[in-house]
Amino acid sequence: MGASIGWFAVKGKRGDEVLAAMDLVRNGKVATHPGRGYSLDLPNGWFVVVSRFAAPLIAEAEMRRLSRGCTVLVCEYDDQVMVSSSACYVNGLRNWRAEHDGQQDDSRHLSTSGGLPPAFDAIHARIEAMQDAADAEGDDVDHYYSLPVELAQSVTTFHADLPASAYGAAACDGWSFADATPSAPVDPDLPRKARRAVEKATRPWWKLW
């Protein structure tokens, strides 16, 4: 898995319609893998937009708004804090949610609500068995971290680790915020450390790299 990923997938709206609704535009960039700042049309009708963990773009209010008239599935995970979640919204309402917080004292922490997808029971049973085996061997492994991610994949077939070719697509398309304006260039004569400090201080919140 990537270190810090957040993505949402939409079914029931065309890709261009989704981008316009989120104030995004295609920027002409392409990539073989669906990394941050790229989108992908899946053959099963889902349109995926990849961002980052805890990005404002995938906040619950935004996902509820986008889901009016369609279905939206959102997934995010960060292996630095071992937090992962997935949720589904339909017509502005949240249908279900699953979240694992590896920072809790209980390594098997799992919070769920709503009518979970049919694959949940099988995924949970397999993850639980893997965790039982790891605990018995004394391995410090958090298998529950992958459960919300696998649950999202069971619905959409999408996983950010897979290349576009895995879905029969030639490439992923890059996107940018429609109102994004480039930052003023940093003085190249500044010392390297000073240049980095200025770049960090002036980087817009939407910039994903």
Secondary structure as UniProt FT lines:
FT   STRAND          4..11
FT   HELIX           15..21
FT   TURN            22..23
FT   STRAND          24..31
FT   TURN            36..37
FT   STRAND          38..41
FT   TURN            43..44
FT   STRAND          47..51
FT   TURN            53..54
FT   HELIX           56..58
FT   HELIX           60..66
FT   TURN            67..69
FT   STRAND          71..78
FT   TURN            79..82
FT   STRAND          83..90
FT   TURN            91..92
FT   STRAND          93..101
FT   TURN            102..103
FT   TURN            107..108
FT   STRAND          111..114
FT   TURN            118..119
FT   HELIX           120..137
FT   HELIX           143..146
FT   HELIX           147..156
FT   TURN            160..161
FT   HELIX           164..167
FT   STRAND          172..177
FT   TURN            178..179
FT   TURN            188..189
FT   HELIX           192..202
FT   TURN            205..206
//
